[in-house]
Every structure is written in structure tokens, then in C-alpha cells.
């Protein structure tokens, strides 16, 4: 704990990361690796909360072509995040013997606790890992915005955004071998350059609270620990 300058971290995961190489559904190996990384952060003595997407199961933004209106599609996506959250909870508890809570913005008490800010903070203070599912509970908002909102509500010190690339680039490094990587950016840089990090609402919420965002690559064991303990990993937005 003494090596890490953060007390409470919010880990933002895309649903696609649970899909592994295939990118859809839940890949068991990917699930185990992600759970292991969360357990590693918890073992540093930190308070750890997680917001997870649902794009590996259903992506609301692509549903218009099927005749599904945006609000309904977004609610379907929220349900997908809850499926992912329950999978992550089970793996953390059964494989790593950690205490967790899934809290949902959409009430479904048979499966998870409804999100109540004070209760979430109590769980975190008691060193339980809290997984926030169901987005914000409202359509038209992304899970990036949910991560920014929950991080501010429960007092996280930083948002760690796990991706498949090792930071923020001025263009897609998968397509452009000459893409330039940024080490540090301001919130306004991200918005003005329209960099694909988080949506503008999420960035603005972080900017208002001076809540830093670290974008890093989650691809191998120890990635989260490296991001937390070593300066220069990934890209920092502040």
C-alpha cells in the first residue's frame, strides 16, 4: 500500500474484454485473467470498485438497424452489463476467495443489491470489491459516463480504463503504424481533438472534479499493478 499513491481506484472494463479473442460472449480465460488483475489490486490494500460494459453480449448503439429504438436498446445493454457483473463476482469469490458486491442501477433484488451510495461506500470501507452494473440506470448514457459518475460519488482517486492498446494515440495504432502515443493529456485536449478515450460527458464529469483517468493496456498478468505503481505506464488524462 505504501508504494501506491492511490487509496481507491475505479477500474473501467469494456464488455469486449470479457469476450477474449472472439470478442463476444464470456471467455473463461479472459474472465479469469481480469478477475486475477482485480484481486491483485485489492491485495495492494486498495479499495477497488469496477464498472463493466456489456458490448460482448449486446451493443445498443448498433441496434437501430434492427428496428429497436435507442432507449430500449440501451436498457438491453444495461442488462448485459449485469450478466457480466455477476460472472465477475462469481469468479472473484469462488476462485480468489474475495468478498464482493454487485450493485445495480436497475432494481433486481433477487440478483444484486440496488445502488445506494452510502451502502456502496460502506462496502468499500470494509474492503469488499464493489461491481457497479446497469450503467447509470438511464438510456442515452454510456458505461464510461457511469464510471465517471460512480467514481465521483464514492470518492475514487483515479479511473483506470483498461483497453487493448497501451494508451491514447493521435490515430488508431492498429491501422496506422506511425500513430503517435501521448504520455499525458489534459481533459480539454481529449475533447478538442476528439480522441477516442471516453465520451465527452464522461470527460467533462472528470474535469469538473479534477479526477484523473489512466488509459492502459490490460493484456497480461500484472498489468493493473504496473499501472498503479509505475509512472509512465499508459496515458494519463488530468
Buried (B, 14 or more C-beta within 10 A) or exposed (E): EEEBEBEBBBBBBBBBBBBBEEBBEBBEEBBEBBBBBBBBBBEBEBBBBBBBBBBBBBBBEEBEEEEBEEEEBBBBBBBBBBBBBBBBBBBBBEEBEBEBBBBBBBEBEEBBBBBEEEBBBEBBEEEBBBBBBBBBBBBEBBBBBBBBBBBBBBBBBBBBBBBEBBBBBEEEBEEEEEBEEBEEBEBEBBBEEEBEBBBEBBBBBBBEEEBBBBBBBBEEEEBBBBBBBEEEBBBBBB
